[in-house]
Each structure stands twice: as C-alpha cells, then as structure tokens.
Amino acid sequence: MEKIDINQNVGELFCEEPFALRIRKVCGSHEIVSVRDLCLHTNQDLIRFRHLGHKSIAHIGDILSRHGLRLGCLLYTSPSPRD
C-alpha cells in the first residue's frame, strides 16, 4: 500500500488509467480538486454524477484502496453523546 498526500490533485492520481479522462472531467465539473475532496463523497454520491458509471466508480475505489483510502472515508461523523 502506497501512501499519498490527500491534498494531491485528483488529476495526478488518475493520469494513466483507462477511465482517467472521464474521471478527471467529472471531478472538475463537480469541483472535486483533491483526493481529500474525492474521499468526502460516497459511491451513492458519485453514481448521481452524469457521465460516471459503476465501472468508473469501481475504478476510483480500486485506485483509492491501493493507497489505503476509500470513498466516503473522510465523512464527518458526530461523536456519540456521553452519559
């Protein structure tokens, strides 16, 4: 597993892959600039984006998993209340 800077540009992460151009264009049109921005979205969020299908989303998941990340892994969760 390779570590990456989550502030890295999405275009650098998806530069030579089969779905790279499609992923970069969709991310650009939805103001997803960094890997951090991408990890703030879930699979369900991405499937709603036009021109991004299940294969592209699976590819995004594969690339992120190589770096120990996944879609939705940076979502804010509120702490549980303490009694």
C-alpha positions in Angstrom: 0.0 0.0 0.0 1.4 3.3 -1.1 0.9 6.4 1.0 -0.2 9.6 -0.8 -0.8 13.2 0.2 -4.6 13.5 0.3 -4.2 17.1 -0.8 -2.8 15.8 -4.1 -4.7 16.8 -7.2 -7.1 14.2 -8.5 -5.6 14.6 -12.0 -2.3 13.4 -10.7 -3.8 10.3 -9.2 -5.8 9.4 -12.3 -3.4 10.2 -15.1 -2.7 7.0 -17.0 -5.7 4.7 -16.2 -8.4 3.6 -18.6 -11.1 5.8 -17.1 -8.7 8.7 -16.3 -10.1 11.4 -18.7 -13.7 10.7 -17.7 -12.9 10.8 -14.0 -10.9 14.0 -14.3 -13.6 15.7 -16.3 -16.4 14.7 -13.9 -14.4 15.7 -10.9 -13.6 19.0 -12.4 -17.2 19.7 -13.2 -18.2 19.0 -9.6 -15.3 21.0 -8.0 -13.5 17.9 -6.7 -10.0 19.1 -6.9 -8.0 16.9 -4.4 -8.0 13.3 -3.2 -9.5 14.7 0.0 -12.4 16.2 -1.9 -13.0 12.8 -3.6 -12.9 10.9 -0.3 -15.6 13.1 1.0 -18.1 11.6 -1.5 -19.7 8.1 -1.2 -20.4 5.7 -4.0 -24.1 6.9 -3.9 -22.9 10.5 -4.4 -20.8 9.6 -7.4 -23.4 7.5 -9.1 -25.6 10.6 -9.3 -22.9 12.4 -11.3 -23.6 12.5 -15.0 -21.1 10.5 -17.1 -19.8 8.5 -14.2 -21.0 4.9 -14.1 -20.4 1.8 -12.0 -17.2 0.8 -13.8 -15.6 4.2 -13.3 -16.7 4.3 -9.6 -15.2 0.8 -9.1 -12.0 2.0 -10.7 -11.9 5.0 -8.4 -12.4 2.7 -5.4 -9.6 0.4 -6.6 -7.1 3.3 -7.0 -8.0 4.7 -3.6 -7.7 1.3 -1.9 -4.2 1.0 -3.3 -3.4 4.0 -1.1 -5.4 2.9 2.0 -8.3 5.1 1.2 -11.9 4.6 0.2 -14.9 6.7 -0.9 -16.6 8.3 2.0 -13.7 7.7 4.4 -13.4 11.3 5.3 -17.1 12.0 6.0 -17.7 13.8 9.3 -19.4 11.8 11.9 -20.6 13.4 15.1 -19.3 12.0 18.3 -21.7 9.9 20.3 -23.1 11.7 23.4 -21.6 10.7 26.7 -23.8 9.8 29.6 
